[in-house]
Amino acid sequence: MSASASGDWVIRTIRAEEWAAVKALRLTALRDPLARIAFLETYETAADRPESFWRERAAGAAEDAAGARQVVAEVPGGAWAGTLTVLLEEAGTTDWAGLPVDRRQGHVVGVYVRPEWRGTGVTGALFEAGLAWAWGRGAERVRLIVHEDNGRARGCYRKLGFVPSGVSVPMRGAPGENELEFVRGRD
């Protein structure tokens, strides 16, 4: 995926050697007040991961990776304003929650935009790039999972064309809490 510019940022795919920046932005995201319901790991768990984990994570979603793509919004000066990752899921497999995957689809994870860049169009630009990557690899739909109490994220995803599928996934480690699947088909 080539870089594309819009506004005051450039949307581009990460490079494997940017693992330290991938780690730094993830740790920032995990400090967000809604991190508990937005991400499936804690700051402490992520901070304790070895360098090898971050190197593998970046390499697995970089420009030449086949099954995942992480895109970032790079602002003047080189800082990253936001990110998202799209994983490809194949028909006949099971997802992270043990649910069957019935079609080739993209799965958006790790969505984060720094507070000062929210409402500027960065999130939409990140999604546009991530979805284009998934469609280009034959995804029939793209989905994401969002906590039932994360109204800010649910509203954003609806504005981006995602709709609830009716699938609810119990949140691991939080009895009585659920995550909801939102989906978007090809336009």
Secondary structure as UniProt FT lines:
FT   STRAND          4..6
FT   TURN            7..8
FT   STRAND          9..13
FT   HELIX           16..18
FT   HELIX           19..29
FT   TURN            30..31
FT   TURN            33..34
FT   HELIX           35..38
FT   HELIX           43..47
FT   HELIX           51..60
FT   TURN            63..64
FT   STRAND          68..74
FT   TURN            76..77
FT   STRAND          80..89
FT   TURN            91..92
FT   TURN            96..97
FT   STRAND          105..113
FT   HELIX           115..117
FT   TURN            118..121
FT   HELIX           122..136
FT   TURN            137..138
FT   STRAND          141..147
FT   TURN            148..149
FT   HELIX           151..159
FT   TURN            160..161
FT   STRAND          163..170
FT   TURN            172..173
FT   TURN            175..176
FT   STRAND          178..185
//
